[in-house]
């Protein structure tokens, strides 16, 4: 079948344009994938030699994260590390999400220390140990609580709470008059 000179060139240009479009689309898709994975990669990067185990999602009133002798305001986006003390004033509340998608909510006048956090499912290393010394807290388990509930423990001044379900709430403080 014979195509005229113009038809041949149009077909060739059309194929070249199509290849360029595909190449541009592929580059755009690759660029989009890289942009979407950067925040996930940044989540795992240590900010000062310590591993980030969670992040403050929201806070109201007075709320702080104490790391060593440094006290930081607990605002949305503040990174949480093992060993941090989370505190709220009597006008404060704090919501945290951990790397395994566990959530912690602290009410007014609360103090919680995240003593240890292990989240390496491929290696079978899972664990969460925290101590709440005052106030109120609600917990919804993430993957650690689902895959290894025996590895999640919350200590209080008078009891230890082991996780066998998916959520709980606790009030720690002075007993009221009876």
JOWOKA-V571620 format. One record per residue. N is the residue number from 0. RES is the residue in one small letter. SS is DSSP state (2 for helix, 1 for strand, 0 for the rest). PHI is phi in degrees with one decimal (* if undefined). D_FIRST is the distance of its C-alpha to the first C-alpha in Angstrom with 1 decimal. Layout:
n=N res=RES ss=SS phi=PHI d_first=D_FIRST
n=N res=RES ss=SS phi=PHI d_first=D_FIRST
This chain:
n=0 res=x ss=0 phi=* d_first=0.0
n=1 res=x ss=0 phi=-102.2 d_first=3.8
n=2 res=x ss=0 phi=-110.8 d_first=6.6
n=3 res=x ss=0 phi=-65.0 d_first=10.0
n=4 res=x ss=2 phi=-55.5 d_first=12.8
n=5 res=x ss=2 phi=-65.3 d_first=14.5
n=6 res=x ss=2 phi=-64.3 d_first=11.8
n=7 res=x ss=2 phi=-63.5 d_first=11.5
n=8 res=x ss=2 phi=-65.7 d_first=15.3
n=9 res=x ss=2 phi=-61.1 d_first=15.9
n=10 res=x ss=2 phi=-63.4 d_first=14.1
n=11 res=x ss=2 phi=-65.1 d_first=16.0
n=12 res=x ss=2 phi=-63.2 d_first=19.2
n=13 res=x ss=2 phi=-62.6 d_first=18.9
n=14 res=x ss=2 phi=-65.4 d_first=18.8
n=15 res=x ss=2 phi=-65.0 d_first=21.6
n=16 res=x ss=2 phi=-64.0 d_first=23.6
n=17 res=x ss=2 phi=-63.2 d_first=23.2
n=18 res=x ss=2 phi=-65.3 d_first=24.5
n=19 res=x ss=2 phi=-63.3 d_first=27.3
n=20 res=x ss=2 phi=-62.8 d_first=28.2
n=21 res=x ss=2 phi=-62.0 d_first=28.5
n=22 res=x ss=2 phi=-63.0 d_first=30.5
n=23 res=x ss=2 phi=-66.2 d_first=32.8
n=24 res=x ss=2 phi=-65.5 d_first=33.2
n=25 res=x ss=2 phi=-62.5 d_first=34.1
n=26 res=x ss=2 phi=-62.8 d_first=36.6
n=27 res=x ss=2 phi=-62.5 d_first=38.0
n=28 res=x ss=2 phi=-65.2 d_first=38.4
n=29 res=x ss=2 phi=-61.4 d_first=40.1
n=30 res=x ss=2 phi=-60.2 d_first=42.4
n=31 res=x ss=2 phi=-63.3 d_first=43.4
n=32 res=x ss=2 phi=-62.2 d_first=44.2
n=33 res=x ss=2 phi=-62.5 d_first=46.4
n=34 res=x ss=2 phi=-62.5 d_first=48.1
n=35 res=x ss=2 phi=-75.0 d_first=48.9
n=36 res=x ss=2 phi=-87.3 d_first=50.3
n=37 res=x ss=2 phi=-58.9 d_first=52.5
n=38 res=x ss=2 phi=-61.5 d_first=55.2
n=39 res=x ss=2 phi=-65.2 d_first=55.3
n=40 res=x ss=2 phi=-68.0 d_first=55.7
n=41 res=x ss=2 phi=-64.9 d_first=58.3
n=42 res=x ss=2 phi=-56.4 d_first=60.3
n=43 res=x ss=2 phi=-89.4 d_first=61.0
n=44 res=x ss=0 phi=-76.7 d_first=62.0
n=45 res=x ss=0 phi=-72.8 d_first=65.7
n=46 res=x ss=0 phi=-88.5 d_first=67.2
n=47 res=x ss=0 phi=-149.4 d_first=70.3
n=48 res=x ss=0 phi=92.5 d_first=70.1
n=49 res=x ss=0 phi=-103.8 d_first=70.4
n=50 res=x ss=0 phi=-80.4 d_first=67.7
n=51 res=x ss=1 phi=-76.6 d_first=66.9
n=52 res=x ss=1 phi=-107.2 d_first=67.6
n=53 res=x ss=1 phi=-174.0 d_first=67.1
n=54 res=x ss=1 phi=-148.4 d_first=67.0
n=55 res=x ss=1 phi=-71.5 d_first=69.2
n=56 res=x ss=1 phi=-91.8 d_first=67.3
n=57 res=x ss=1 phi=-160.2 d_first=69.9
n=58 res=x ss=1 phi=-156.4 d_first=73.6
n=59 res=x ss=1 phi=-136.6 d_first=76.2
n=60 res=x ss=0 phi=60.9 d_first=79.6
n=61 res=x ss=0 phi=-85.1 d_first=81.0
n=62 res=x ss=1 phi=-149.0 d_first=78.8
n=63 res=x ss=1 phi=-135.6 d_first=78.6
n=64 res=x ss=1 phi=-118.4 d_first=77.1
n=65 res=x ss=1 phi=-104.9 d_first=79.6
n=66 res=x ss=1 phi=-124.0 d_first=78.4
n=67 res=x ss=0 phi=66.2 d_first=81.2
n=68 res=x ss=0 phi=-103.0 d_first=83.4
n=69 res=x ss=1 phi=-105.4 d_first=80.7
n=70 res=x ss=1 phi=-106.4 d_first=80.4
n=71 res=x ss=1 phi=-112.0 d_first=77.1
n=72 res=x ss=1 phi=-65.8 d_first=76.5
n=73 res=x ss=0 phi=-87.4 d_first=74.4
n=74 res=x ss=0 phi=-110.1 d_first=71.6
n=75 res=x ss=0 phi=-51.5 d_first=68.1
n=76 res=x ss=0 phi=99.0 d_first=66.1
n=77 res=x ss=0 phi=-63.8 d_first=69.2
n=78 res=x ss=1 phi=-78.9 d_first=68.4
n=79 res=x ss=1 phi=-110.2 d_first=70.7
n=80 res=x ss=1 phi=-126.3 d_first=71.8
n=81 res=x ss=0 phi=-58.8 d_first=74.0
n=82 res=x ss=0 phi=96.5 d_first=77.6
n=83 res=x ss=0 phi=-68.2 d_first=77.1
n=84 res=x ss=1 phi=-107.6 d_first=79.7
n=85 res=x ss=1 phi=-101.7 d_first=78.4
n=86 res=x ss=1 phi=-135.1 d_first=81.1
n=87 res=x ss=1 phi=-127.9 d_first=81.5
n=88 res=x ss=0 phi=-79.0 d_first=84.4
n=89 res=x ss=0 phi=-71.0 d_first=86.2
n=90 res=x ss=0 phi=-112.2 d_first=83.7
n=91 res=x ss=0 phi=-112.6 d_first=80.6
n=92 res=x ss=1 phi=-149.6 d_first=77.8
n=93 res=x ss=1 phi=-150.6 d_first=75.0
n=94 res=x ss=1 phi=-120.0 d_first=71.8
n=95 res=x ss=1 phi=-129.6 d_first=70.1
n=96 res=x ss=1 phi=-119.1 d_first=67.0
n=97 res=x ss=1 phi=-94.5 d_first=66.9
n=98 res=x ss=0 phi=-58.7 d_first=64.0
n=99 res=x ss=0 phi=-88.5 d_first=64.0
n=100 res=x ss=0 phi=75.0 d_first=63.9
n=101 res=x ss=0 phi=-70.4 d_first=67.6
n=102 res=x ss=1 phi=-123.1 d_first=69.2
n=103 res=x ss=1 phi=-122.0 d_first=72.8
n=104 res=x ss=1 phi=-125.1 d_first=74.5
n=105 res=x ss=1 phi=-108.6 d_first=77.9
n=106 res=x ss=0 phi=-92.7 d_first=80.3
n=107 res=x ss=0 phi=-59.4 d_first=83.1
n=108 res=x ss=0 phi=65.3 d_first=85.5
n=109 res=x ss=0 phi=-108.6 d_first=83.4
n=110 res=x ss=1 phi=-137.5 d_first=83.2
n=111 res=x ss=1 phi=-136.5 d_first=80.7
n=112 res=x ss=1 phi=-110.5 d_first=80.1
n=113 res=x ss=1 phi=-89.6 d_first=77.0
n=114 res=x ss=1 phi=-72.2 d_first=78.5
n=115 res=x ss=1 phi=-152.5 d_first=75.5
n=116 res=x ss=1 phi=-148.8 d_first=71.9
n=117 res=x ss=1 phi=-119.1 d_first=69.7
n=118 res=x ss=1 phi=-143.3 d_first=66.1
n=119 res=x ss=1 phi=-139.7 d_first=64.1
n=120 res=x ss=2 phi=-58.0 d_first=62.7
n=121 res=x ss=2 phi=-62.7 d_first=60.8
n=122 res=x ss=2 phi=-95.1 d_first=64.1
n=123 res=x ss=0 phi=73.2 d_first=66.1
n=124 res=x ss=1 phi=-100.6 d_first=68.2
n=125 res=x ss=1 phi=-136.2 d_first=69.0
n=126 res=x ss=1 phi=180.0 d_first=72.1
n=127 res=x ss=1 phi=-142.9 d_first=73.6
n=128 res=x ss=1 phi=-129.2 d_first=77.3
n=129 res=x ss=1 phi=-137.7 d_first=78.8
n=130 res=x ss=1 phi=-130.4 d_first=82.2
n=131 res=x ss=1 phi=-103.5 d_first=83.1
n=132 res=x ss=1 phi=-103.2 d_first=86.6
n=133 res=x ss=1 phi=-160.5 d_first=86.9
n=134 res=x ss=1 phi=92.3 d_first=85.3
n=135 res=x ss=1 phi=-126.1 d_first=82.6
n=136 res=x ss=1 phi=-149.3 d_first=79.2
n=137 res=x ss=1 phi=-120.3 d_first=76.4
n=138 res=x ss=1 phi=-131.5 d_first=73.9
n=139 res=x ss=1 phi=-122.2 d_first=70.7
n=140 res=x ss=0 phi=-71.3 d_first=69.4
n=141 res=x ss=0 phi=-104.3 d_first=66.0
n=142 res=x ss=2 phi=-66.2 d_first=64.5
n=143 res=x ss=2 phi=-60.5 d_first=67.7
n=144 res=x ss=2 phi=-65.1 d_first=69.7
n=145 res=x ss=2 phi=-85.8 d_first=67.2
n=146 res=x ss=2 phi=-85.2 d_first=66.5
n=147 res=x ss=0 phi=-145.0 d_first=70.1
n=148 res=x ss=2 phi=-58.6 d_first=72.5
n=149 res=x ss=2 phi=-68.2 d_first=75.5
n=150 res=x ss=2 phi=-95.2 d_first=74.3
n=151 res=x ss=1 phi=-111.8 d_first=74.9
n=152 res=x ss=1 phi=-145.8 d_first=78.4
n=153 res=x ss=1 phi=-120.3 d_first=80.2
n=154 res=x ss=1 phi=-97.8 d_first=83.8
n=155 res=x ss=0 phi=-125.7 d_first=86.4
n=156 res=x ss=0 phi=-60.4 d_first=90.0
n=157 res=x ss=0 phi=-122.7 d_first=91.2
n=158 res=x ss=0 phi=-156.8 d_first=88.3
n=159 res=x ss=1 phi=-117.7 d_first=85.0
n=160 res=x ss=1 phi=-107.1 d_first=82.0
n=161 res=x ss=1 phi=-100.4 d_first=79.6
n=162 res=x ss=0 phi=-93.9 d_first=76.3
n=163 res=x ss=0 phi=-127.8 d_first=75.7
n=164 res=x ss=0 phi=-126.5 d_first=73.7
n=165 res=x ss=0 phi=-112.8 d_first=71.2
n=166 res=x ss=1 phi=-156.4 d_first=73.5
n=167 res=x ss=1 phi=-160.4 d_first=77.1
n=168 res=x ss=1 phi=-133.7 d_first=79.3
n=169 res=x ss=1 phi=-141.6 d_first=82.5
n=170 res=x ss=1 phi=-118.8 d_first=85.4
n=171 res=x ss=1 phi=-120.4 d_first=87.6
n=172 res=x ss=0 phi=172.7 d_first=90.8
n=173 res=x ss=0 phi=-68.8 d_first=94.5
n=174 res=x ss=0 phi=-65.8 d_first=95.5
n=175 res=x ss=0 phi=-79.5 d_first=96.6
n=176 res=x ss=0 phi=-65.7 d_first=100.1
n=177 res=x ss=0 phi=-110.4 d_first=100.8
